[in-house]
Amino acid sequence: ITRDTASLRETILDLATAYNETVSDFGILTGPTNSEDPEDILSGSLYGESSVRTIQNSLRNMLTSNSTTPSSNFTALRDIGFSFDRSGVLSVDESKLQNALENNFDELVTLFGGNAATTDTNKGVAGDAIEKLDDMLAASGIIKRQTTTAESDKTRYESDLEKLKVRYEALLERYTRQFAVMDALVSQYNSTRNSLQGSFDAMLSMYSQK
C-alpha cells in the first residue's frame, strides 16, 4: 500500500487557489462599481461593508495561525510552504510542500488535525477552520446577521422609494396643474397684448392720416 501524496498535494494547492479567488471576489464586491459594464451588478455591491473585512481577516488567520495540533517539525502552514506577499496573495512553495509530503507525512497529517478525535478541543488547522466556518454560516453567525440586516435595509429602502414615488407623482400632478394655469394666463396675456397692440396701431394710423 502506498500513500497517495499526489492527491493530497493537489488538495493543499487547491486550498491556496480557493483562498486567492475568494479574496479576489471580495475585492470586486467591495471595490468601485464597474461603470463600463451595466450588466455587472456585483462590482461594488458590498462597498463600505465592514463585515467583509472581518470575514477576510478570519479566513487569513485560519491559514496563518499556529495549529492547535502542532508536530515536531510543523507548527503552522508556513512550515510547509504557505506564505503571503504584500498584496495578500497566498502562494505555496511546492518544493517545500513536496518535501513535507515525502519525508514528514505523518506530521503533516497531525498539523491539519487528521489524528484529532471529534471530541477533542483542538482539531488542527482543518478541524478548527471547519468550526470557524460553521460559526460564520450559522443562524447567529456574521454572514446570516449581515444578510438579515441587508434584507431589512432593502425592504426599508423599497418602502421609502415607494413613498417617494407617491410624493413625486403628487408633486408632478400639482406642478402640472400650476403650469397649465400659468400657460393659460400667458396665453390670455398674449391675447390681451395683441388686442391692445392692434388698438394702438389703429389709433396711430388714424392720427397719422390727419
Phi, psi and omega in degrees: 000130179244153179281139178271072182290333182297316180294320179293321178299313180296323179296318179293319178294324177296327177299316178296319179296316180298320179297312182297322178293323178295315179297321178297317178297319178300319180298321179291316183293324183261358181274195181287157177291139179278091184288343181280345180230098182296341179275351179278099183265359183266320182303125178077004184291339178243028180300128179082003180279106185292335182296333179297318178297320179298315179296316181297318178296322179295318179296318180294320179298328178299331185261346182251337182289156176294144178291144176280356175230066182290162176242185183298320185255341185239120177255327182211173182297335177300334181286346178246015172112001179282137176202156179245141174269185184295336180273359180086010179278132181270135176227161180233126175286102188294328179291322178292320178295316181297322178297320178294321180294322185277325188249341182222048185301313182297322179291326176297317178298319179296319179304317180279352177091020183294341181261001182280143176275160181297336181271353180289144176290317179266124185238012177079182183301312184288312182296317179294323179296319179298317179298318180293320178294320177299320178297319179296322185269356181293167181301329179259008182283171186297323182292315179294320179298314181292325178295317179298317179297317180296319179294322178294317178298319180299316179298318179294318179295321179296321178295317179296320180294323179294319177296319179295322179297317179297316179296319180298315181295323178293317178296317180299318180295319180294314180294326178296318177296316182296319179291329177294318177296316179298319180296321178294320178296318179297317179297319178295319179298315181296322179294316178296318180298318180294322179294315179295320180298320179295320180294316178298320180296321180293319179295318179296324180293321180294316181292329180290326180290330180284000000 
